[in-house]
């Protein structure tokens, strides 16, 4: 039970610690609802939730409340969409949140990543990653996702054009890679793809 003037951050930390010790989801959700209802502002709730953004069962319920109060807050929409994705809510609801975030802030890369990720058709997913890469040309994570999706498309559909584009995408990443482990992985990917016979 919360005090009449709760320290939202401390109450939330306590609720998460109890959940991690006992794994009682129902108890966690009840406490999160109470904490969210007593937070003085969405900003205070977001601030308290920040350390727990990577725990979807915590971030999801809290950011549902934040998004309800700030429906055009792109960052909040992306955090909620990520929590939903990690908890298995599916591509439709996550894609809708990502599209709303893009509408609110076309420069939010996280929104674009989720938008591309949630496309279920492989060829259309490649097209989406191409759009993300065109919009954010320095985004190596988007380039890696594009390369991976092109390679997957090439293998699944025996598509020589997709294979050629996948090799080019991995080679572009290799050209700027600095970490030895990353370079080795990219070199192995290029070598493997160049050995494919479609």
N, C-alpha and C positions, 0 to 999 in steps of 0.2 A: 504494500500500500504506500502511495506517495504522500509526502507531507503537503501542506497547503501551499507552500511556496517552494516547489522542487528545484533542486539543482539538476537540470535536465541531463547534463553531461554525466554527472555521477550516477544518477538513476539508470541511465542507459548502460553505462559501463557495468553496473551491478547486474542488470537484467541479462546482459550478454554473458557475463561470467557465470551466472546461474545456469543459463542455457548450455554453455559449453561444458559445465560440470555434469548436468543431468539430462541433457538432450530432450527436454520436455517442450515440444513445439507449441502445444496449446497454451502452456504457461507463458512462454515467450511472447506469443501473439497478444495475449491479454495484457501483459505488461507494456508492450510496445504501443498498443492502442491507448492505454492510460497515459503513458509518457507523451505521446503525440498530442493528445487532447489538452494536456496541461502546459505544453511548450508555449511561451508567450508569443513567438512569431515563427514563421517558416524558416527565417534565417537562423534562429536559435536552434531549431530542430535539425537543420542541415549541418550546422556547426557541430552539434553533439553527435550526429551520425557519421561525420567524416571518417573517424578511425575504423568504422565498421562497414564501409562501402563495399568491401570485397566479400561480405557475408550476405548472400542474397536473401536469406530468410529474415535478416535484420533490415537491410537496405530497402527491400521491396515494400514492406508495410509502411515504413517511415516516409519513403519517397512517394508513395501513393497519396499520403496526406499533403506533402509539400506540393506535388503536382496539382492536386485538387485546388489548392489555394493560389498556385502560380502556374496556370496552364500553358503559358508561353515561355517558361523558363527552360531554355534549351538544355542547359547543363543538368537540371533536375530530370528532365525527360530522358536524357541519355543514361543517367544513373539508374533510373527506374527500368528503362529498357534492358540495360545490362543485367540488372538483378533478375528480371523476368527471364532473360535468355539463359542465365546460369541455373535458374531453378526449373527450366524446361517448359516455360509457358508457351513456347511455339513461335513460329516465324510471323504469323499474322498480327498478333498483338504487339510483338516487338517491332515489326516493320512499321506498324501504324505510329507507334511512339517515335521511332526514328524519323519518319516523314514529318511528324509534327515538329520535332526538334530542328530539322532542316528548314522548315518554313519559318520558324522563329529566329534561327541564326544559320544562314547558309554557310558560314565559315566554321561551323563546329565539325571537326574531323571525326569525332567519335560517332556522331549521328550518321555521317556518310558511311562509316565502316559498318555500323549495324544495319543500315539500309542495304548495303551490298551483301552482307552476310546472310540476310534473311530471305534472299531470293532462292527459291527451291530448284528452279530449272537451271541446269549447269551452264548452258549457253548464255542465258540471260544474266546469270550471276557473273560470268566473265565480262559481259558488256557493262554491268554495273561497276565492277572493279576497274575497268578501263576508264569509266567516267570519273571515278574517285582519283585515279592516278593523273588524269588530265587536269583535274581541279587542284590537286595537291602534288605537284611534280617532285617535291623533295621528300615525300612520304614513303620511306622504305618499307614500312609494314604493309601499306597498300600494294606496293610493287610485289612484295613477297606473296601476298594473297592472290594477286593477279597471276603470277607465275605458277603458283600451286594449282589454281583453278584451271589455267590453260593446260597444264600437264595432265590433270585429271580428265579434262574434256578430250584431250588427244588420245589418252589411253582408252577411255570408255567408248568413243565414237570413231576410233582409228582415223583421226582428223590430222592430216599432215600439216595443214596451215596452222592449226592450234599448236602442234608440236614445235614448229619453227618459231612461233611467237613466244612459246614457253622458254625455249632455249635462249632467245634474245633477251627475255625479261630476266632470267637468271644471270646471264652474262652482264647485263647492266648492273645488277646488284653486286656481282663479283667485282666489277671495276671500281666500285666505291667502298667495298668491304675492307675493314682494317683489322678486325679480330681474327687471329689464326683459325680458331674453331669455326667461325662463320665462313671464312674463305674455304676451308676444307669441305664443309657441307655443301657450299655452292658449287665448288669444283666437282664434287661427286655427283651432284644433281645434273650438271651440264654433261658430264661424261656419260651418265646413265641414259639421259634423254637422247644424246647423239648416237647411242647404240641401238635405239629402238628401230624396229622395222615394222611400219604400219601397213 
